[in-house]
Amino acid sequence: MFLRFVLLAAAILAAGGLSQGASPAPAAVESSGDVLLIEGVVTEEGVPARFTKVVDLRTGYSRTTRQTGGATEMSGYDGMPWDFSNGSFEVSDLPSRVADERARAFVDRAGWREAGAVTGASVAERSAGADAAVLYRPPDGSDVRIAYDASTRLPTQVTIDADYGPTVTIFADWRPVGPFHYPFRRTETRGTGAAVTYQAERVRLLPYRPALLARPASRQQARLVGGRPAAIAVELVGARRAQIVVPARVSGHDVSFVFDTGASDNYLVNTFVASLHLPVSGGLSITGVGSSSSAGGYAMIDRLSLGSAELRNQNVVTGPSFFPSASTVSGLLGHPFLAAFRTTIDYRAGTLTFRSFDEPWDSRGTRLPIFADERIIYVAARIGGVEGLFRVDSGDGGTLTIFPAFAQRHGLDPGGEAVLSGNGAGGGFTARPGRLASFSVGGLTFHDLPVRFSQNRAGAFASRSLAGNMGGGILQCFRVTFDYRAQVLALEPQPDTPNCAQGAAITRD
């Protein structure tokens, strides 16, 4: 799946400023049948690119390769969803994402079959007539509704009840492939309106071979120059002084970026890319905190450095600026640095430090296991006595944003008028201001905490399963260390940090 969710600069307006080790072993794949090899053109934001997809027709496991300019990206599902870009291999284990990908696997092996010939899921509901449809429930997966043509009995539309809103795929251009028919054209549309069309040019049945679905091996494209940790002085900005602006070098040019742990890719704004005369290729629908999407692309840069922490030969995302017009910030830096180095944010000292994962680590504070979804990190925290999963987002200058479904389930929405509360990928988002009696994470409990309640109906801030987004207004009360290799977030309480949880009283658990 290449319709990228990139959480970017979640609270610029509200903040009053700028707001590798070994890959995990794949699940066992056994097949005595065939695989489907699909080759063709994928079009996103009006820009075509080549793609190849392999599907195991017994399990629905798959691997997709997409050529974007001079770079190759891969994604797949083999019991767990994974993706590969810039030499880095990542597995997504967030429960809601896994459920959505199980539904996609069901569709990949069943969506082209005639009504009545689909197996691998229970049937929850049927409708008849001209709009005949079946609601399937794959084991531990999101619901899938398939509408069938009354005359051909072949699917016309598939809807996955995904966590961020329904994903609708229209099937067309049916052609014979061996003993069955296959839809050579598929158009997939997300809740934000972002759409991707896959036009197959050649579809073949091949004997199953494990290599066809194998995960790629990670390639080292990062280093600490001189072999020593990189310690960088940063500027803290915004109303709560909770957003991080860091000096960087891009291909020999000195620039400033927001360091955003909620960004799944390194991101350069279009004006900066143009100033470097970098060619932009590919098409990309950029979605995030807003309810819509914006058009982006890709550019290749030879070197990206934060102090002595260096990434080489990087395919970066490019797109519009989400920053105030007077800002000199050139973009966002995020997950690629977290994936390459053990990363510590010390808000009290005003430093950002990168170390090798192989360096001994005497972690202080509370170590929280992390979940990942498309290179975004989530941890468990508690609102009163209720636990939920929160996105860890240093690019958000606020405290917490509570998502609508979680608020409704637990009676948290305070009511009142919704206002434009922030800006980022996918546009602005609306929220209602409110307060929480208590919020606990990493050894601290925040009392009478000012928060926002998202009112979005689409995009990242409309998740049905996640509790919310945890921004710099909370993170700045800790010394924060991300160990992506160990899948751990370490939070060392520092409640004496200036501006820590402004407007809230704090106690230690």
C-alpha positions in Angstrom: 0.0 0.0 0.0 1.5 3.3 -1.1 -1.2 5.8 -0.1 1.1 7.3 2.5 -0.1 8.6 5.9 2.4 11.3 7.0 1.6 13.0 10.2 3.2 16.5 9.9 3.3 19.6 12.1 0.1 18.7 13.9 -0.4 22.0 15.8 1.4 24.8 14.2 -1.4 27.3 14.5 -2.5 26.2 18.0 1.1 26.4 19.3 1.4 30.0 18.3 4.5 29.3 16.3 6.2 26.5 14.3 4.0 24.4 15.4 19.1 -1.6 11.7 19.5 -4.6 12.9 18.2 -7.9 11.6 14.7 -7.8 10.1 12.0 -9.7 12.1 11.4 -13.2 10.8 8.3 -13.3 8.6 5.3 -15.5 9.4 5.6 -19.0 7.9 4.1 -19.1 4.4 2.9 -22.4 3.0 1.3 -22.8 -0.3 0.7 -25.7 -2.6 -1.1 -23.5 -5.1 -0.2 -20.5 -7.3 0.7 -16.9 -7.0 -0.6 -14.0 -9.1 1.9 -11.7 -10.6 0.5 -8.3 -11.6 2.5 -5.7 -13.5 1.3 -2.3 -14.6 1.0 1.4 -13.8 -0.1 3.0 -10.6 -1.3 6.6 -10.8 -1.4 8.9 -7.7 -2.0 12.6 -7.8 -2.1 12.4 -11.6 1.5 11.0 -11.8 2.1 7.5 -13.2 4.7 5.0 -11.9 5.5 1.4 -12.5 4.4 -1.3 -10.0 4.7 -5.0 -9.6 2.6 -7.0 -7.1 2.7 -10.7 -6.2 -0.2 -12.3 -4.3 -0.3 -15.8 -2.9 -3.8 -16.9 -3.8 -4.1 -19.3 -0.9 -3.2 -16.9 1.9 -3.6 -13.4 0.4 0.0 -12.6 1.4 1.6 -10.1 -0.9 4.6 -8.0 -1.9 4.4 -4.8 -3.9 7.2 -2.9 -5.6 6.9 0.6 -6.8 9.4 2.6 -8.8 9.4 6.3 -7.9 11.9 8.3 -9.9 15.3 7.0 -9.0 14.1 5.1 -5.9 12.4 1.8 -5.3 9.9 1.3 -2.5 8.4 -2.0 -1.3 5.5 -3.0 1.0 3.9 -6.3 1.8 1.9 -8.5 4.1 3.0 -11.9 5.4 1.0 -12.1 8.6 2.3 -8.7 9.5 2.3 -5.5 7.3 5.8 -4.2 6.4 7.4 -1.6 4.2 10.9 -0.8 2.9 12.3 2.5 1.8 15.7 4.2 2.0 17.3 0.9 2.9 15.2 0.6 6.1 12.8 -2.3 6.7 9.9 -1.6 9.1 7.1 -3.8 10.5 3.8 -2.3 11.6 2.3 -4.0 14.7 -0.4 -1.5 15.7 -3.4 -3.7 16.3 -5.8 -1.6 14.2 -3.3 -1.5 11.2 -2.9 -5.3 11.4 -6.7 -5.8 11.3 -6.9 -3.5 8.3 -4.2 -5.4 6.5 -5.8 -8.8 7.3 -8.9 -7.4 5.5 -6.7 -6.4 2.5 -5.2 -9.8 2.4 -8.7 -11.3 2.3 -9.6 -9.0 -0.6 -6.4 -9.8 -2.5 -7.2 -13.5 -2.6 -11.0 -13.3 -2.7 -12.1 -9.9 -4.1 -11.9 -11.1 -7.7 -14.0 -14.3 -7.1 -17.6 -14.7 -8.0 -20.4 -14.3 -5.4 -20.7 -17.6 -3.6 -17.1 -18.7 -4.3 -15.5 -16.6 -1.5 -14.0 -18.4 1.5 -11.9 -17.4 4.4 -14.4 -15.2 6.2 -17.7 -15.5 8.0 -20.7 -13.8 6.3 -22.3 -11.2 8.6 -24.9 -9.9 6.2 -26.3 -10.4 2.7 -28.5 -8.2 0.4 -30.1 -9.2 -2.9 -31.3 -7.6 -6.0 -29.5 -5.1 -8.3 -27.3 -3.9 -5.5 -26.4 -7.4 -4.2 -23.7 -7.2 -1.6 -22.1 -9.4 1.1 -20.6 -8.2 4.4 -17.6 -10.5 5.1 -15.9 -10.7 8.5 -12.3 -12.0 8.1 -10.9 -13.6 11.3 -9.4 -10.8 13.5 -9.7 -8.4 10.5 -11.7 -5.4 9.6 -15.1 -5.9 8.0 -15.2 -6.1 4.2 -18.3 -5.4 2.1 -18.3 -6.6 -1.5 -20.9 -5.5 -4.0 -21.5 -7.8 -7.0 -22.8 -7.3 -10.5 -26.2 -9.1 -10.7 -25.5 -10.5 -14.2 -21.8 -11.4 -14.0 -21.8 -12.1 -10.3 -18.3 -10.5 -10.2 -17.4 -7.7 -7.7 -17.9 -4.1 -8.7 -16.9 -2.4 -5.4 -15.1 -3.5 -2.2 -15.3 -1.4 1.0 -12.9 -2.1 3.9 -14.1 -0.7 7.2 -10.7 0.7 8.0 -9.6 2.5 11.2 -9.3 5.9 9.6 -12.5 5.6 7.7 -13.8 3.4 4.8 -11.5 2.5 2.0 -13.5 2.0 -1.2 -12.1 0.2 -4.3 -13.9 0.1 -7.6 -13.2 -2.9 -9.8 -13.3 -2.6 -13.6 -11.8 -3.9 -16.9 -12.3 -7.6 -16.2 -10.3 -9.9 -18.4 -9.6 -13.7 -18.4 -6.5 -14.9 -16.6 -6.1 -18.7 -16.8 -9.3 -20.3 -15.4 -10.8 -17.1 -14.0 -11.4 -13.4 -14.6 -9.4 -10.6 -13.0 -10.1 -6.8 -12.7 -7.3 -5.1 -14.6 -8.3 -1.7 -13.2 -8.7 -0.8 -9.5 -9.3 2.6 -8.1 -8.9 2.9 -4.3 -10.2 6.0 -2.4 -9.6 6.8 1.2 -11.9 8.7 3.6 -9.8 11.9 2.9 -10.7 11.7 -0.8 -7.1 10.7 -1.8 -7.3 8.2 -4.6 -4.9 5.7 -6.3 -5.5 3.8 -9.5 -3.8 0.6 -10.4 -4.0 -0.4 -14.1 -2.6 -3.8 -14.7 -0.9 -4.4 -18.1 0.0 -8.1 -17.5 -1.4 -10.6 -15.0 0.1 -14.1 -14.8 -0.3 -17.2 -12.7 3.0 -18.6 -11.5 4.0 -21.6 -9.3 4.6 -20.6 -5.7 8.2 -19.9 -4.7 9.1 -18.4 -1.3 11.5 -15.8 -3.0 8.5 -14.1 -4.6 7.2 -13.0 -1.2 10.5 -12.6 0.6 11.2 -9.6 2.8 14.0 -7.3 1.6 17.2 -7.0 3.7 17.9 -3.7 5.4 20.9 -1.7 4.0 22.9 0.7 6.1 22.6 4.3 4.8 23.3 6.1 8.1 26.4 6.8 10.2 27.8 8.9 13.0 30.7 10.7 11.5 33.7 10.0 13.7 31.9 7.3 15.5 30.8 9.6 18.4 27.3 10.6 19.5 25.8 13.6 17.9 24.6 16.2 20.4 22.8 19.2 18.8 21.6 22.4 20.5 18.0 23.0 19.5 15.6 26.0 19.7 12.3 25.4 21.4 9.5 27.5 19.9 5.7 28.0 20.1 3.4 29.2 22.9 4.5 26.3 25.1 8.1 26.3 23.8 7.5 22.6 23.0 8.3 22.4 19.3 11.9 21.6 18.3 13.7 23.5 15.6 17.1 21.9 14.8 19.9 23.1 12.5 20.8 20.7 9.7 22.7 20.4 6.4 21.2 19.2 3.2 23.7 18.5 0.4 26.0 21.1 1.9 23.4 23.8 2.6 22.7 25.0 6.1 18.9 25.0 6.9 16.5 24.6 9.8 13.9 21.9 10.3 11.3 20.9 12.8 12.2 17.6 14.5 8.9 15.8 14.4 8.6 12.3 15.8 5.1 12.2 14.2 6.5 12.4 10.7 6.9 9.1 8.9 9.3 10.5 6.3 11.8 13.3 6.1 9.9 16.2 4.4 11.1 19.2 2.4 8.9 22.1 1.4 8.6 22.8 -2.3 10.2 26.2 -2.2 13.4 24.8 -0.6 13.5 21.9 -3.1 13.2 24.4 -5.9 16.1 26.5 -4.4 18.3 23.4 -4.6 17.2 22.8 -8.2 16.3 19.2 -7.2 14.2 17.2 -9.7 10.9 16.0 -8.2 9.4 12.7 -9.4 6.4 10.5 -8.6 3.0 11.4 -7.2 2.0 11.1 -3.5 -1.2 11.9 -1.6 0.0 13.4 1.7 -2.5 12.9 4.5 -2.3 13.5 8.2 -4.1 15.6 10.8 -6.5 17.2 8.3 -9.6 15.7 6.8 -8.3 16.0 3.2 -5.1 15.4 1.3 -2.5 17.4 -0.6 -0.3 16.5 -3.5 3.4 15.7 -3.0 6.3 14.0 -4.7 9.8 12.7 -4.1 13.3 14.1 -4.4 16.7 12.4 -4.0 19.3 14.0 -1.8 22.8 12.7 -1.4 23.4 13.8 2.2 21.2 14.9 5.2 23.0 15.7 8.5 22.1 16.7 12.0 25.5 17.4 13.6 27.5 14.2 13.0 24.4 12.0 12.4 24.3 11.5 8.7 21.8 9.9 6.3 23.0 9.2 2.7 21.1 8.8 -0.6 17.7 9.6 0.8 14.4 9.6 -1.1 12.5 12.4 0.7 8.9 13.5 0.5 8.3 17.0 -1.0 5.2 19.1 -0.8 3.6 22.4 0.4 4.6 24.2 3.5 2.5 23.9 6.7 4.4 26.7 8.4 3.6 30.4 8.9 4.5 32.6 6.0 7.4 34.2 7.9 9.0 30.9 8.9 12.4 30.0 7.6 11.9 26.3 8.4 12.6 24.1 5.4 10.6 21.0 6.4 10.4 18.2 8.9 12.8 15.5 10.0 11.4 12.4 11.7 11.3 8.6 11.5 14.4 8.0 9.3 16.5 9.4 12.1 14.7 7.5 14.8 15.2 4.3 12.8 18.9 4.9 12.3 20.0 6.1 15.8 19.0 5.8 19.4 17.5 9.3 19.9 17.2 11.4 23.0 15.3 14.7 23.3 16.3 16.6 26.5 13.9 19.6 26.6 15.4 20.9 29.8 18.9 21.0 28.4 17.7 22.1 24.9 19.5 19.2 23.2 18.9 16.5 20.7 21.3 13.5 20.8 21.8 10.6 18.4 23.8 7.5 19.5 24.5 4.1 18.0 22.1 1.3 18.9 25.2 -0.8 19.7 26.3 1.7 22.5 25.5 0.5 26.0 22.5 2.2 27.4 21.7 2.7 31.0 18.1 3.8 30.5 16.6 6.0 33.2 12.9 6.5 33.9 10.0 4.4 32.7 10.5 2.1 29.7 7.3 1.8 27.6 6.8 -0.7 24.8 6.0 1.0 21.5 3.7 0.0 18.7 4.4 1.1 15.1 2.2 1.9 12.2 3.7 3.1 8.9 6.7 4.4 10.9 4.7 6.3 13.5 5.2 5.4 17.2 2.4 4.8 19.7 2.5 4.1 23.5 -0.1 3.3 26.1 -1.2 6.0 28.6 -4.2 6.5 30.9 -7.0 9.1 31.1 -8.3 8.6 34.6 -8.7 4.8 34.8 -9.0 4.2 31.1 -6.0 3.1 29.0 -5.5 4.0 25.4 -2.9 4.2 22.7 -1.5 7.6 21.9 0.7 8.8 19.0 4.0 10.2 20.1 4.3 13.5 18.2 7.0 16.1 19.1 5.8 18.2 16.1 2.5 18.9 17.9 3.0 22.0 20.1 -0.1 21.2 22.2 -0.6 18.7 25.1 -3.2 16.1 24.0 -5.7 15.8 21.2 -8.4 13.3 22.0 -9.9 11.4 19.0 -13.7 11.5 18.6 -14.5 7.7 18.9 -12.5 7.4 22.1 -14.1 10.5 23.6 -17.5 9.2 22.8 -16.9 5.7 24.2 -15.8 7.1 27.5 -18.0 10.2 27.8 -15.1 12.7 27.6 -16.3 15.2 25.0 -17.0 18.5 26.9 -19.4 19.9 24.3 -19.1 23.5 23.2 -18.2 25.1 19.9 -15.5 23.5 17.6 -12.9 25.8 16.3 -10.0 25.5 13.9 -7.3 24.2 16.2 -4.3 23.3 14.1 -2.8 22.9 10.7 -0.7 20.2 9.0 -0.8 17.5 6.4 -4.3 17.3 4.9 -5.2 20.8 6.0 -6.5 22.1 9.3 -8.4 20.2 11.9 -11.2 21.3 14.2 -11.4 20.6 17.9 -13.3 21.6 21.0 -11.2 22.8 24.0 -11.6 21.0 27.3 -9.8 19.7 30.3 -9.0 16.3 31.7 -9.1 15.6 35.5 -6.0 13.4 35.1 -3.7 11.9 32.5 -0.9 9.5 33.4 2.2 8.4 31.4 5.8 7.5 32.1 5.6 8.0 35.9 3.9 11.4 35.9 0.2 12.2 36.4 -1.1 15.5 35.0 -4.1 17.0 36.8 -6.6 19.5 35.3 -4.9 19.2 32.0 -6.0 21.5 29.1 -6.6 19.4 26.0 -8.4 19.4 22.6 -11.1 17.1 21.4 -10.8 16.5 17.7 -14.0 16.8 15.6 -12.6 15.5 12.4 -14.4 12.8 10.5 -11.5 11.7 8.3 -7.7 11.6 8.5 -5.3 10.6 11.3 -7.2 12.6 13.9 -10.4 10.6 13.3 -9.1 7.1 14.2 -11.8 4.8 15.6 -9.4 2.8 17.8 -6.7 5.1 19.0 -7.1 7.4 22.0 -5.3 10.5 20.7 -2.2 12.4 19.9 0.4 13.2 22.6 2.3 16.4 21.7 5.3 18.3 22.9 3.3 20.0 25.7 3.4 16.6 27.5 6.8 15.3 26.1 8.7 18.4 27.4 8.1 17.2 31.0 10.4 14.3 30.3 13.9 13.4 29.0 12.7 11.2 26.1 14.7 8.4 24.5 13.5 6.5 21.4 15.1 3.1 21.0 13.4 1.9 17.8 15.5 -1.2 17.5 14.5 -2.4 21.0 10.9 -1.1 20.5 11.1 1.0 23.6 10.3 4.6 24.6 12.1 5.7 27.8 10.5 8.6 29.7 12.6 10.2 32.5 10.3 12.7 34.4 11.6 16.2 34.5 8.6 18.2 35.7 10.9 21.2 36.6 11.4 21.9 32.9 10.4 25.4 32.1 6.8 25.6 30.7 6.2 21.9 31.5 2.5 21.2 31.0 1.6 24.8 31.3 -1.7 25.2 33.1 -1.5 21.8 34.8 -0.5 20.4 38.2 1.8 17.4 38.1 2.4 14.6 40.5 4.6 11.5 40.3 2.9 8.1 40.1 
